[in-house]
């Protein structure tokens, strides 16, 4: 390989014209042999018809990716969380039943 080929760079242009932004406070993952499926959405507390408290997972977006892309995503998220914690301190994970959407007593 020549020096000219080694030094060649590709310019990346990002097209955000078809992008949509959504908020998610929870994720459900499913796996297939060739793919990872991620459903992003919001947990919403609401009463069921029998007045029993119920937590509804309202799915807003589904992302399907191959395992190579999933690994790159995991690495990118790990780096982003690490940088955030270096600047802002450790992120405390809530235990089930603490914080977040709550069901009525």
C-alpha positions in Angstrom: 0.0 0.0 0.0 1.4 3.4 -0.9 1.7 6.4 1.4 -1.0 8.2 -0.7 -3.5 5.5 0.0 -2.7 5.3 3.7 -3.1 9.1 4.2 -6.4 9.3 2.3 -9.3 10.5 4.6 -13.0 10.2 4.1 -15.2 13.2 4.9 -18.3 12.3 7.0 -21.4 14.4 6.4 -24.3 14.0 8.8 -27.8 14.3 7.4 -30.3 15.1 10.2 -33.2 16.1 7.9 -35.2 12.9 8.6 -34.2 12.6 12.3 -36.7 12.6 15.1 -36.0 13.0 18.8 -37.8 11.1 21.5 -37.3 10.7 25.2 -37.1 7.3 26.9 -36.8 6.4 30.6 -36.6 2.6 30.0 -35.5 0.1 27.5 -36.4 -3.5 26.7 -33.9 -5.7 24.8 -34.5 -8.9 22.8 -31.9 -10.9 21.1 -31.8 -12.9 17.9 -28.8 -14.9 16.6 -27.9 -12.1 14.2 -29.5 -9.0 15.8 -30.1 -7.0 18.9 -33.6 -5.5 19.2 -34.0 -2.5 21.5 -37.4 -1.0 22.4 -37.1 2.5 23.9 -40.1 4.0 25.7 -41.6 5.5 28.9 -42.9 3.7 31.9 -46.2 5.3 32.8 -48.2 4.5 36.0 -51.9 4.2 35.4 -54.8 2.3 37.0 -56.1 -0.8 35.4 -59.8 -1.3 34.9 -60.0 -3.2 38.2 -58.4 -0.2 40.0 -55.2 -2.2 40.5 -52.1 0.0 40.0 -50.4 -0.9 36.7 -47.2 0.2 35.1 -47.5 0.6 31.3 -44.4 0.5 29.1 -45.3 2.8 26.1 -42.8 1.9 23.3 -41.8 5.0 21.3 -39.0 3.6 19.2 -37.6 0.3 18.1 -33.9 0.0 17.0 -32.7 -3.2 15.4 -28.9 -3.6 14.8 -26.4 -6.4 14.1 -24.0 -7.5 16.9 -21.0 -5.5 15.5 -23.0 -2.3 15.6 -24.3 -3.2 19.1 -20.7 -3.6 20.3 -19.7 -0.2 18.9 -22.8 1.3 20.6 -21.8 -0.3 24.0 -18.3 1.1 23.6 -19.6 4.6 22.7 -22.0 4.6 25.6 -19.3 3.4 28.0 -17.0 6.2 27.0 -19.8 8.8 27.2 -20.8 7.7 30.7 -17.2 7.6 31.9 -16.6 11.2 30.6 -19.9 12.4 32.3 -18.9 10.8 35.6 -15.4 12.2 35.5 -16.9 15.7 35.2 -20.0 15.3 37.4 -19.5 12.4 39.8 -20.8 8.9 39.9 -24.3 8.3 38.5 -26.3 6.5 41.2 -28.6 3.8 39.8 -32.1 3.7 41.4 -33.1 0.5 43.1 -36.5 -0.9 42.1 -39.2 0.9 44.0 -37.0 4.0 44.6 -37.7 7.1 42.4 -39.1 7.0 38.9 -42.7 6.3 38.1 -44.6 5.1 41.1 -47.8 3.2 41.4 -50.5 4.5 43.7 -50.7 2.9 47.1 
